[in-house]
Amino acid sequence: MLIVNFSICKFKKFCTYIVNISILATIGIFGGFVPNISRKEHEISFDYYTYAQSYTQQEIVNYSRAGLQIELLRQQTYHDIKTIINQRPPTITCNQPSTLQNLDPNIRGIANNYCNNTMRIIKDNNLTVQRFNQLKQYYDQRGDFHQEVQQMLLDVQTQEFR
């Protein structure tokens, strides 16, 4: 008999736990709060996150144009470096100077030009490097922004072949 009462007690505790989780999840969805629940009793903390991915139609256009131009430049730079060193080019990260400094002098100039031209392309398309990188994160999430950019690129390609 004692075992039955103990099981009912555990069941009630479990149901209370599920209800509490549901309430916290609802708060998180509607309020932008993410609850952190600890196994320790009475310890719940809230972290606030902004999930709204705000971007304008013009930013979709600007990002699409910049991304396409940068990709074409990247492919040309990759080909140029591969031709010179006769192997796969090393990773070049423009915001990490050590990746440029560690390059063979024969290709360092090509890499520097790539980085400078990439920044110019971003600015010519009315974006800052910081905003371009934010939009790149949206793009990499493969959500609505990704789909809108893909559609924009298809539209550009269709217009070029008319």
Secondary structure, 3 states (H helix, E strand, C coil): CHHHHHHHHHHHHHHHHHHHHHHHHHHHHHHCEEEEECCCCCCEEEEECCCCCCCCHHHHHHHHHHHHHHHHHHHHHHHHHHHHHCCCCCCCCCCCHHHHHCCCHHHHHHHHHHHHHHHHHHHHCCCCHHHHHHHHHHHHCCCHHHHHHHHHHHHHHHHHCC
